[in-house]
Amino acid sequence: MPFVPPARKKLKITISITISLIIIIVLYRSLSRASIAKSLPKSTNAKDKWLSRPIFSENTDKDDNIQHMQKNLLEQLEQARAQIASLEDRLRALESSTSRKYPQVKYLNYKNRKRILITGGAGFVGSHLVDTLMVQGHEVIVVDNFFTGRKRNVEHWLGHENFELIHHDIVNPLFIEVDEIYHLASPASPPHYMYNPVKTIKTNTMGTINMLGLAKRVMAKVLIASTSEVYGDPTVHPQPETYWGHVNPIGPRACYDEGKRVSETLSYAYAKQENVKVRVARIFNTYGPRMHMNDGRVVSNFILQALRNETITVYGNGKQTRSFQYVSDLVNGLISLMASNYSQPVNLGNPVEHTIEEFALIIKKLVGGASEVKQTDAVEDDPQRRKPDITRAKQFLNWEPKVHLQTGLYRTIDYFRRELERSDRFQKDSRKYFDSPFFERSDQSKLSLVPDND
């Protein structure tokens, strides 16, 4: 949930108590008036007469007294409403004027503080990179078109003096002054990059040209986020950076695979011709919080199916292998690569290899439940073996993954569980609202329709 400052919490509690006291006082006075009215002398027919008469009758003194009492009661209710409205206005004013609380960031002077651009910074990996660089004290500019990225991933930095969010598609040129560029923008999961293959190719070619052109103009260092997909369905195992790959150029994954290969080619063309400082990271399978729940990748698919007690579907015979690294390890590798003087491609991944079938059983055990593991039809051009050779990363970056698979999966499962609970609450309240014939909602219902931050 969003962070609420202690002062605001105290004010909300004070306002709630004040409103409750006002309501209690009004009810007490109304009951007192009623008891006084009952204690007045009774006459058999007179009582029935003034009870049956209109409120504003002026025929008798008793009616005048009742009318006066009712008028006073109405005035008190109006005063109570006015006081409540005033308190609500004060609360709104306080909420708008109270400064937000951000994670603690390190102070850097102007010599050490860098202006860093992250394309795709609202995405899964990009948002974690934003967190790390912000905490280190740098100025971070996020550029994202929100095709797969989400504002929720970076909203905890909105309004911070070191943070800026720009809604922009890098297929179009961007003019900005920066010191470093992390070019992460591109759909990365098969369902997303296959949804619009032409757009995927444009992002990885025209978008990369725009970022390299920007780096050339402002003399910035640029890191290109490539992928293990450049190796295709490899014939060499494990895959070193010197391996040229085995890729189908017209297959369903080609828009992404070949797009990234062209992106690397462009990078080294700019480095050779324009002296642009480039770094290329070939990223292997990564998982962690803020993954898109329906991105179609192994980790998200298996966790989601297990949490819903659905059948865990394994494509093909399940003997394909993958290696999984936690997102914080990847972020550390990207920052180390950017800070290094090494300009050749570097694999960033976990060399611990698991079969897909084995991984499905691990997820089932950690989540629990009654899900079954079932094999289904194989996917076209699905790589059969995938394991990085990280010798270069160890030698030139002094980097290797540190987060154990089980530790990372526990964190990821916890995130997915909270996202499912939040999604279920939203859908439940939405149905209540839209099924209502009069579209009436309480304040609590209105609040629950707004997605919160768990």
Buried (B, 14 or more C-beta within 10 A) or exposed (E): EEEEBEEBEEBBEEBEEEBEEBEEEBEEBBEEBEEEBEEEEEEEEEEEBBEEBEEEBEEEEBBEBBBEBBEEBEEBBEEBEEEBEEBEEEBEEBEEEEEEEBEEBEEBEEEEBBBBBBBBBBBBBBBBBBBBBBEBBBBBBBBBBEBBBBBEBBBBBEEBEBBBBBEBBBBEEBEBEBBBBBBBBBBBBBEBBBEBBEBBBBBBBBBBBBBBBBBBEBEBBBBBBBBBBBBBBBEBBBBBBEBEBEBBEEBBBBBBBBBBBBBBEBBBBBBEEEEBBBBBBBBBBBBBBBBBBEBEBBBBBBBBBBBEEEEBBBBBEBEBBBBBBBBBBBBBBBBBBBEBEBBEBBBBBBBEBBBBBEBBBBBBEBBEEEBEBEBEEBBEBEBBBBBBBBBBBEEBBEBBBEBEBEEBBEBBBEBBBEBBEBEEBBEEBEEEBEEEEEEEBEEEBEEBBEEEEE
